[in-house]
Structure formats: structure tokens, C-alpha cells
């Protein structure tokens, strides 16, 4: 190897001195110093020389970075709150996550050249509806907290209640509660939190975590009845893996179910990205945010997949769309459905059963 090959700066295509002079001339500056002085306020402009080490060639830089990274200490995380480490099967990691044919966050606009991805997302939607006990699910949202915020906005659109109040149970995940409160403020939604809804107050909807942030699992049938008596919608945040063993929210009459598919084969990634999900009763499908994959027929009468009910979305309805969310997390949703297929129904049940056994010590 020659020094020229090792010199990273020689292989970097950047601005030449003549380019810099041309740009500065067009902008009306004599030199780079006066240009930056205009950009950076005097209060934070630092003229001190940077105490930088000697430059390194690329292999030396990589070696140094590896030595620094070895100082990291990996601890077991018991924080939870909707984020749980899991093993990513090698076959999914190699053939999906690291495969250029799959790794895009976009849902296909040209169904005729993307039937494989559309079928995978259709299976993801089916998995979510099967586990939640709901009628219809979309092809993913950004994450669990924003899915909860979208659910609150959906309830605000379709609820027959005239109230602007929304109840969030105090045992919900803190990050979810924070995002919902942030989204509610500009919409004029009044957030109430506590252990139970005020019997004398009207709400257009309520949000409960199941299982909750403390690990509690409760039958929500009475809560569903209470909010329905107020003409509000019942929203449940849940865990797909837990639903392989516990009662589905649809069975106690939930209207909207949201959550994260992270623990279905997606690493924690320091907090993301992870695919969120939202599932609703059939009556609310035209107010559902995000992409929706449907089954149809081509000109030859063969079954095929396409994006359905697109008039809900911003690329058609603009400001009248149900949400400004579009694609979301297609790749991670696909990873989650392949994780479910990899384990199968019985294998998915064995995972939480194993966790329960390990808790008994």
C-alpha cells in the first residue's frame, strides 16, 4: 500500500480552493473567516486553536477507534418501558436486514414490481389483527408513542362525544404519555391523567396500557363500558408478545389498539427505530392513519397486492388527510413478521412462557 492509498483526504471529493473562492465571491465575502463570523454569534464564536492530535491514515484511524470502542461496557437492561432486547435470527438479519432488496423504509408505490414486499406487509397487518383481536391494521407507524398520539387524534375525529377531554391512565409508559401531551396541546385537547376516569366528566377517549408499565394485567371490560357510555373511544397500548398468552384487547371491546413490534426480532438500537402498529374496528378504517395493504386482482384475474384506501393519505388529500404519516417503518415491520413466521405460533408462545419460568427464582 502506498501513502496515497492510505491517505483518506486524498480520496475525498471536496471543494477545491477555486471552488471556495467562487462561492465566497458570489456570497459577497472576502474570505472564510469573515463568512463564519457572520454565521456564528460572537457569544459562542471561539477563535482558539483546536488541540487536535496528529492525523492518521485510514487503517490507523480504524484501529484507534476499535481500541476506544473496547472500553464500552455492555450491561443488562432492566428498564423495560416498552423496549426489550431480543435475538435477531441470523437468517432474517442476513437475508432481510442486510439485503438491498429489502432495506427501505418505504411502502411501494409501484405494486407491480414489489409484490414480495407488499405480501410481507400484508402478513404483518394480519399478524397484528390476529394478536390484537381487531378488524384491520395498517402497515406500521413510526413507533409506539406516536402511534398512541395518532390513535388519540383518530378518536378525536370519529368520537360522537362533544368533549375535548382525553384520559390517560397513570400506569402508561412515560414516553408515550409525554408524546400524547405534546400532540394534544396544539389541537386544543385537554389531557387528564390519574388512576381512573372521573365519572362526572365527559371524555372523547381514553388510553390504557395493557400490560401496564408496572407489569400489571387487568381485565378492561368495565373500562371499555365506562368510556363507551360517554360516547368515547377506548384505546389500548399493548405488547404483541404478551398477547400470545393473554386476552386480546378486541375481546374486551377496545376500539383502537396500538403498540410496538420491536420485540419481534428488532434490536433496541438505543431507542429506535422500531415499527409501531395501530389496529382498529372496521367502522374506523377510513380514518386510519398510514399505509394500508389490500388484496385485489390484476387484469388477468390473478390475486395481487396494492395500497388500499389511499384517499385517506396526504399525497392525495393534502391537509385533509387523516395524518401526515406515510410510509413509517416498512423494513422493521417486515423483520417483525418474518420473526413471527420464523418462530411460528407455538414458538412465539414459548418465548414468554420461558420468561415467566426465569422470573421464578
Kinemage of the C-alpha trace (Angstrom):
@kinemage 1
@onewidth
@group {chain A} dominant
@subgroup {mainchain}
@vectorlist {calphas} color= white
{ca unk a 1} P 0.000 0.000 0.000
{ca unk a 2} L 1.229 3.485 -0.816
{ca unk a 3} L 0.748 6.546 1.342
{ca unk a 4} L -1.561 7.955 -1.325
{ca unk a 5} L -3.889 4.962 -0.935
{ca unk a 6} L -3.822 5.259 2.843
{ca unk a 7} L -4.472 8.996 2.832
{ca unk a 8} L -8.217 9.334 3.232
{ca unk a 9} L -8.230 13.055 2.479
{ca unk a 10} L -6.768 12.395 -0.990
{ca unk a 11} L -9.709 10.140 -1.796
{ca unk a 12} L -12.341 12.552 -0.535
{ca unk a 13} L -14.054 14.608 -3.227
{ca unk a 14} L -14.469 18.029 -1.680
{ca unk a 15} L -14.303 21.692 -2.642
{ca unk a 16} L -11.168 22.946 -4.353
{ca unk a 17} L -9.670 26.304 -3.363
{ca unk a 18} L -11.009 27.790 -6.584
{ca unk a 19} L -14.498 26.491 -5.697
{ca unk a 20} L -14.323 28.137 -2.280
{ca unk a 21} L -13.208 31.451 -3.775
{ca unk a 22} L -16.035 31.334 -6.323
{ca unk a 23} L -18.671 30.631 -3.650
{ca unk a 24} L -17.372 33.372 -1.351
{ca unk a 25} L -17.325 35.862 -4.238
{ca unk a 26} L -20.961 35.093 -5.117
{ca unk a 27} L -21.973 35.435 -1.460
{ca unk a 28} L -20.100 38.701 -1.078
{ca unk a 29} L -17.381 37.648 1.375
{ca unk a 30} L -13.623 38.145 1.091
{ca unk a 31} L -12.583 35.026 2.988
{ca unk a 32} L -13.861 32.107 5.044
{ca unk a 33} L -13.186 33.828 8.388
{ca unk a 34} L -15.498 36.766 7.646
{ca unk a 35} L -18.111 34.342 6.310
{ca unk a 36} L -18.157 32.271 9.515
{ca unk a 37} L -18.141 35.413 11.662
{ca unk a 38} L -21.435 36.385 10.012
{ca unk a 39} L -22.882 32.929 10.643
{ca unk a 40} L -21.827 32.355 14.263
{ca unk a 41} L -22.834 34.790 17.054
{ca unk a 42} L -19.932 36.472 18.872
{ca unk a 43} L -21.106 34.960 22.168
{ca unk a 44} L -20.230 31.440 21.008
{ca unk a 45} L -17.597 32.149 18.360
{ca unk a 46} L -14.353 30.514 19.511
{ca unk a 47} L -11.101 31.710 17.955
{ca unk a 48} L -8.894 29.383 19.997
{ca unk a 49} L -6.864 26.871 18.043
{ca unk a 50} L -8.249 23.349 18.262
{ca unk a 51} L -5.973 20.974 20.145
{ca unk a 52} L -6.146 18.192 17.586
{ca unk a 53} L -3.864 15.124 17.541
{ca unk a 54} L -1.642 14.246 14.616
{ca unk a 55} L -3.542 12.973 11.541
{ca unk a 56} L -3.791 9.216 10.965
{ca unk a 57} L -4.132 7.147 7.833
{ca unk a 58} L -7.347 5.149 7.491
{ca unk a 59} L -6.184 1.756 8.888
{ca unk a 60} L -4.592 3.501 11.884
{ca unk a 61} L -7.770 5.509 12.483
{ca unk a 62} L -9.892 2.348 12.377
{ca unk a 63} L -7.506 0.594 14.760
{ca unk a 64} L -7.694 3.514 17.195
{ca unk a 65} L -11.498 3.638 17.019
{ca unk a 66} L -11.680 -0.102 17.731
{ca unk a 67} L -9.427 0.296 20.766
{ca unk a 68} L -11.677 3.084 22.055
{ca unk a 69} L -14.826 1.014 21.446
{ca unk a 70} L -13.395 -1.827 23.567
{ca unk a 71} L -13.714 0.466 26.580
{ca unk a 72} L -17.513 0.243 26.295
{ca unk a 73} L -19.177 -1.864 28.965
{ca unk a 74} L -22.357 -3.694 27.999
{ca unk a 75} L -24.811 -4.080 30.874
{ca unk a 76} L -28.097 -5.919 31.126
{ca unk a 77} L -31.031 -3.522 30.810
{ca unk a 78} L -33.947 -3.920 33.209
{ca unk a 79} L -35.571 -0.586 32.379
{ca unk a 80} L -38.256 -2.040 30.119
{ca unk a 81} L -40.886 0.639 29.434
{ca unk a 82} L -41.696 -0.870 26.045
{ca unk a 83} L -38.100 -1.610 24.988
{ca unk a 84} L -36.848 -5.187 25.325
{ca unk a 85} L -33.742 -6.815 23.943
{ca unk a 86} L -34.266 -9.808 21.695
{ca unk a 87} L -32.296 -12.136 19.486
{ca unk a 88} L -32.394 -11.431 15.758
{ca unk a 89} L -32.314 -14.764 13.888
{ca unk a 90} L -29.307 -14.854 11.583
{ca unk a 91} L -31.393 -15.837 8.576
{ca unk a 92} L -33.523 -12.678 8.970
{ca unk a 93} L -30.549 -10.428 9.641
{ca unk a 94} L -28.638 -11.655 6.598
{ca unk a 95} L -31.448 -12.130 4.084
{ca unk a 96} L -33.686 -9.188 5.026
{ca unk a 97} L -31.989 -6.577 7.194
{ca unk a 98} L -28.728 -6.634 5.213
{ca unk a 99} L -30.328 -7.249 1.824
{ca unk a 100} L -30.588 -4.204 -0.518
{ca unk a 101} L -33.754 -5.701 -1.962
{ca unk a 102} L -35.467 -5.227 1.397
{ca unk a 103} L -33.819 -2.448 3.340
{ca unk a 104} L -36.003 0.533 2.587
{ca unk a 105} L -38.494 2.203 4.910
{ca unk a 106} L -40.865 2.847 2.013
{ca unk a 107} L -44.020 1.025 1.058
{ca unk a 108} L -44.062 0.500 -2.721
{ca unk a 109} L -45.881 2.986 -4.942
{ca unk a 110} L -45.484 0.591 -7.879
{ca unk a 111} L -47.173 -2.625 -6.750
{ca unk a 112} L -46.435 -4.453 -9.991
{ca unk a 113} L -42.711 -4.550 -9.160
{ca unk a 114} L -42.984 -5.069 -5.395
{ca unk a 115} L -45.418 -7.898 -4.742
{ca unk a 116} L -42.999 -9.584 -2.341
{ca unk a 117} L -42.718 -6.615 -0.002
{ca unk a 118} L -46.447 -5.930 -0.210
{ca unk a 119} L -47.230 -9.545 0.668
{ca unk a 120} L -44.870 -9.367 3.649
{ca unk a 121} L -46.570 -6.178 4.873
{ca unk a 122} L -49.976 -7.772 4.333
{ca unk a 123} L -48.844 -10.639 6.553
{ca unk a 124} L -47.663 -8.083 9.134
{ca unk a 125} L -51.120 -6.494 9.141
{ca unk a 126} L -52.700 -9.929 9.518
{ca unk a 127} L -50.391 -10.805 12.422
{ca unk a 128} L -51.333 -7.596 14.246
{ca unk a 129} L -55.071 -8.126 13.774
{ca unk a 130} L -54.808 -11.780 14.845
{ca unk a 131} L -52.974 -10.932 18.071
{ca unk a 132} L -54.979 -7.815 18.979
{ca unk a 133} L -58.382 -9.243 18.073
{ca unk a 134} L -59.161 -6.209 15.912
{ca unk a 135} L -60.607 -5.964 12.395
{ca unk a 136} L -57.976 -4.044 10.466
{ca unk a 137} L -54.376 -2.875 10.886
{ca unk a 138} L -52.101 -0.612 8.863
{ca unk a 139} L -48.619 -1.343 7.512
{ca unk a 140} L -46.807 0.266 10.506
{ca unk a 141} L -46.291 3.635 12.173
{ca unk a 142} L -43.106 5.313 13.396
{ca unk a 143} L -43.106 3.939 16.961
{ca unk a 144} L -45.396 3.242 19.928
{ca unk a 145} L -45.669 6.798 21.371
{ca unk a 146} L -46.523 8.406 18.022
{ca unk a 147} L -48.954 5.550 17.331
{ca unk a 148} L -50.701 6.440 20.605
{ca unk a 149} L -50.846 10.091 19.528
{ca unk a 150} L -52.312 9.060 16.155
{ca unk a 151} L -54.895 6.936 17.971
{ca unk a 152} L -55.880 9.904 20.139
{ca unk a 153} L -56.313 12.074 17.025
{ca unk a 154} L -58.355 9.332 15.343
{ca unk a 155} L -60.636 9.167 18.387
{ca unk a 156} L -61.000 12.945 18.303
{ca unk a 157} L -62.112 12.764 14.649
{ca unk a 158} L -64.665 9.976 14.922
{ca unk a 159} L -65.956 10.143 18.504
{ca unk a 160} L -69.586 11.164 18.974
{ca unk a 161} L -68.652 12.909 22.212
{ca unk a 162} L -68.559 16.713 22.105
{ca unk a 163} L -65.912 16.828 24.835
{ca unk a 164} L -62.321 17.919 24.183
{ca unk a 165} L -61.068 15.918 27.182
{ca unk a 166} L -58.931 12.794 26.884
{ca unk a 167} L -57.970 10.490 29.756
{ca unk a 168} L -54.593 8.727 30.085
{ca unk a 169} L -54.118 6.174 32.857
{ca unk a 170} L -51.149 6.905 35.109
{ca unk a 171} L -49.621 3.440 34.597
{ca unk a 172} L -48.829 4.105 30.920
{ca unk a 173} L -45.259 4.392 29.667
{ca unk a 174} L -43.803 7.820 30.432
{ca unk a 175} L -42.552 8.464 26.884
{ca unk a 176} L -45.968 7.637 25.436
{ca unk a 177} L -47.711 9.983 27.838
{ca unk a 178} L -45.232 12.756 27.015
{ca unk a 179} L -45.736 12.483 23.240
{ca unk a 180} L -49.524 12.417 23.606
{ca unk a 181} L -49.434 15.536 25.766
{ca unk a 182} L -47.218 17.306 23.215
{ca unk a 183} L -49.522 16.375 20.330
{ca unk a 184} L -52.655 17.346 22.276
{ca unk a 185} L -51.628 20.926 23.079
{ca unk a 186} L -51.823 22.491 19.578
{ca unk a 187} L -55.032 20.547 18.874
{ca unk a 188} L -56.813 22.016 21.880
{ca unk a 189} L -57.175 18.616 23.539
{ca unk a 190} L -57.299 18.659 27.336
{ca unk a 191} L -55.349 15.753 28.832
{ca unk a 192} L -56.442 14.258 32.158
{ca unk a 193} L -54.328 11.652 33.962
{ca unk a 194} L -54.990 9.546 37.024
{ca unk a 195} L -55.886 6.121 38.347
{ca unk a 196} L -59.450 6.178 36.998
{ca unk a 197} L -61.755 8.337 34.917
{ca unk a 198} L -63.963 10.883 36.650
{ca unk a 199} L -67.500 9.505 36.484
{ca unk a 200} L -68.939 13.012 36.171
{ca unk a 201} L -66.619 14.131 33.343
{ca unk a 202} L -67.060 13.562 29.635
{ca unk a 203} L -64.171 12.246 27.513
{ca unk a 204} L -63.916 11.642 23.777
{ca unk a 205} L -61.477 8.834 24.504
{ca unk a 206} L -59.147 7.181 26.983
{ca unk a 207} L -55.811 5.376 26.829
{ca unk a 208} L -54.750 2.411 28.981
{ca unk a 209} L -51.582 0.299 28.874
{ca unk a 210} L -52.018 -3.494 28.819
{ca unk a 211} L -49.813 -4.889 30.347
{ca unk a 212} L -49.057 -1.613 32.081
{ca unk a 213} L -45.699 -0.013 32.936
{ca unk a 214} L -45.635 -1.908 36.247
{ca unk a 215} L -46.323 -5.258 34.597
{ca unk a 216} L -49.941 -5.346 35.738
{ca unk a 217} L -52.557 -7.139 33.642
{ca unk a 218} L -56.214 -6.303 34.249
{ca unk a 219} L -59.496 -7.105 32.524
{ca unk a 220} L -60.535 -3.842 30.856
{ca unk a 221} L -64.169 -4.775 30.156
{ca unk a 222} L -65.565 -2.314 32.706
{ca unk a 223} L -63.279 0.474 31.470
{ca unk a 224} L -64.472 -0.117 27.904
{ca unk a 225} L -68.094 0.053 29.029
{ca unk a 226} L -67.453 3.220 31.024
{ca unk a 227} L -65.902 5.144 28.126
{ca unk a 228} L -68.480 3.852 25.642
{ca unk a 229} L -71.247 5.130 27.919
{ca unk a 230} L -69.650 8.570 27.469
{ca unk a 231} L -69.641 8.134 23.644
{ca unk a 232} L -65.847 7.962 23.728
{ca unk a 233} L -63.362 5.526 22.199
{ca unk a 234} L -61.300 3.035 24.165
{ca unk a 235} L -57.611 2.957 23.146
{ca unk a 236} L -55.261 0.255 24.407
{ca unk a 237} L -51.471 0.215 24.223
{ca unk a 238} L -50.241 -3.352 24.281
{ca unk a 239} L -47.371 -5.786 23.738
{ca unk a 240} L -47.655 -8.235 20.832
{ca unk a 241} L -45.582 -10.913 22.548
{ca unk a 242} L -47.720 -10.750 25.695
{ca unk a 243} L -50.826 -11.132 23.517
{ca unk a 244} L -49.692 -14.620 22.529
{ca unk a 245} L -50.748 -15.667 26.055
{ca unk a 246} L -53.184 -13.072 27.450
{ca unk a 247} L -56.641 -11.923 26.405
{ca unk a 248} L -56.725 -9.833 23.224
{ca unk a 249} L -57.912 -6.205 23.619
{ca unk a 250} L -60.548 -6.805 20.959
{ca unk a 251} L -62.202 -9.299 23.308
{ca unk a 252} L -62.955 -6.582 25.872
{ca unk a 253} L -64.284 -4.235 23.170
{ca unk a 254} L -61.302 -1.956 22.545
{ca unk a 255} L -61.826 0.452 19.649
{ca unk a 256} L -58.166 1.149 18.812
{ca unk a 257} L -55.089 -0.891 19.752
{ca unk a 258} L -51.523 0.392 19.361
{ca unk a 259} L -48.036 -0.702 20.333
{ca unk a 260} L -44.543 -1.540 19.153
{ca unk a 261} L -43.383 -4.567 17.181
{ca unk a 262} L -39.807 -4.065 18.428
{ca unk a 263} L -39.503 -7.249 20.436
{ca unk a 264} L -40.428 -9.263 17.361
{ca unk a 265} L -36.845 -9.507 16.148
{ca unk a 266} L -35.751 -5.852 16.109
{ca unk a 267} L -32.783 -4.761 18.292
{ca unk a 268} L -33.293 -1.943 20.802
{ca unk a 269} L -30.918 0.292 18.836
{ca unk a 270} L -30.511 2.813 21.666
{ca unk a 271} L -34.235 3.590 21.450
{ca unk a 272} L -35.080 3.022 17.814
{ca unk a 273} L -36.073 2.852 15.082
{ca unk a 274} L -38.897 0.382 15.716
{ca unk a 275} L -42.148 -0.293 13.897
{ca unk a 276} L -45.258 0.904 15.666
{ca unk a 277} L -48.644 -0.626 14.906
{ca unk a 278} L -52.260 0.505 15.058
{ca unk a 279} L -55.345 -1.678 14.670
{ca unk a 280} L -58.976 -0.556 14.706
{ca unk a 281} L -62.546 -1.715 14.383
{ca unk a 282} L -63.796 -1.897 10.799
{ca unk a 283} L -66.014 1.164 11.350
{ca unk a 284} L -62.929 3.380 11.650
{ca unk a 285} L -60.903 2.105 8.688
{ca unk a 286} L -61.427 5.270 6.607
{ca unk a 287} L -59.952 7.360 9.409
{ca unk a 288} L -56.978 5.043 9.925
{ca unk a 289} L -53.580 6.785 9.548
{ca unk a 290} L -50.752 5.400 7.451
{ca unk a 291} L -50.386 2.890 4.670
{ca unk a 292} L -52.849 0.048 4.208
{ca unk a 293} L -52.112 -3.003 2.061
{ca unk a 294} L -55.070 -4.712 0.405
{ca unk a 295} L -55.682 -7.794 -1.743
{ca unk a 296} L -57.100 -7.292 -5.239
{ca unk a 297} L -56.910 -8.794 -8.756
{ca unk a 298} L -54.872 -7.849 -11.798
{ca unk a 299} L -56.193 -7.654 -15.381
{ca unk a 300} L -55.780 -11.403 -15.778
{ca unk a 301} L -57.830 -12.074 -12.641
{ca unk a 302} L -54.826 -13.167 -10.600
{ca unk a 303} L -54.648 -12.184 -6.902
{ca unk a 304} L -52.219 -9.364 -6.156
{ca unk a 305} L -51.474 -6.738 -3.516
{ca unk a 306} L -51.740 -2.960 -3.668
{ca unk a 307} L -52.051 0.106 -1.437
{ca unk a 308} L -55.696 0.457 -0.405
{ca unk a 309} L -57.925 3.382 0.639
{ca unk a 310} L -55.253 5.881 -0.404
{ca unk a 311} L -57.706 8.797 -0.366
{ca unk a 312} L -57.018 8.959 3.395
{ca unk a 313} L -53.395 9.914 2.812
{ca unk a 314} L -51.559 13.203 2.407
{ca unk a 315} L -50.161 12.509 -1.072
{ca unk a 316} L -53.784 12.684 -2.272
{ca unk a 317} L -55.749 14.654 0.319
{ca unk a 318} L -53.002 17.035 1.481
{ca unk a 319} L -54.230 18.984 4.526
{ca unk a 320} L -57.460 16.944 4.606
{ca unk a 321} L -55.585 13.686 5.141
{ca unk a 322} L -56.168 11.651 8.288
{ca unk a 323} L -52.495 12.095 9.192
{ca unk a 324} L -49.179 13.362 7.825
{ca unk a 325} L -47.662 9.937 8.404
{ca unk a 326} L -46.928 7.997 5.231
{ca unk a 327} L -44.522 5.097 4.989
{ca unk a 328} L -43.233 4.774 8.570
{ca unk a 329} L -41.147 1.629 9.245
{ca unk a 330} L -41.744 -0.864 6.442
{ca unk a 331} L -38.377 -2.634 6.775
{ca unk a 332} L -38.753 -3.170 10.521
{ca unk a 333} L -42.369 -4.263 10.139
{ca unk a 334} L -41.192 -6.832 7.595
{ca unk a 335} L -38.482 -8.011 10.002
{ca unk a 336} L -41.146 -8.461 12.685
{ca unk a 337} L -43.425 -10.570 10.510
{ca unk a 338} L -40.515 -12.760 9.405
{ca unk a 339} L -39.629 -13.152 13.089
{ca unk a 340} L -43.184 -14.366 13.732
{ca unk a 341} L -43.043 -16.733 10.755
{ca unk a 342} L -39.616 -17.998 11.851
{ca unk a 343} L -40.920 -18.985 15.307
{ca unk a 344} L -44.480 -19.931 14.376
{ca unk a 345} L -47.487 -19.623 16.736
{ca unk a 346} L -46.228 -22.230 19.208
{ca unk a 347} L -42.686 -20.869 19.156
{ca unk a 348} L -43.916 -17.347 19.913
{ca unk a 349} L -45.862 -18.661 22.911
{ca unk a 350} L -42.809 -20.491 24.221
{ca unk a 351} L -40.848 -17.221 24.405
{ca unk a 352} L -42.978 -15.508 27.108
{ca unk a 353} L -43.501 -18.853 28.836
{ca unk a 354} L -39.722 -19.103 29.140
{ca unk a 355} L -39.541 -15.561 30.537
{ca unk a 356} L -42.130 -16.436 33.177
{ca unk a 357} L -40.155 -19.505 34.252
{ca unk a 358} L -36.956 -17.459 34.576
{ca unk a 359} L -38.730 -14.980 36.859
{ca unk a 360} L -39.407 -17.715 39.403
{ca unk a 361} L -36.209 -17.950 41.413
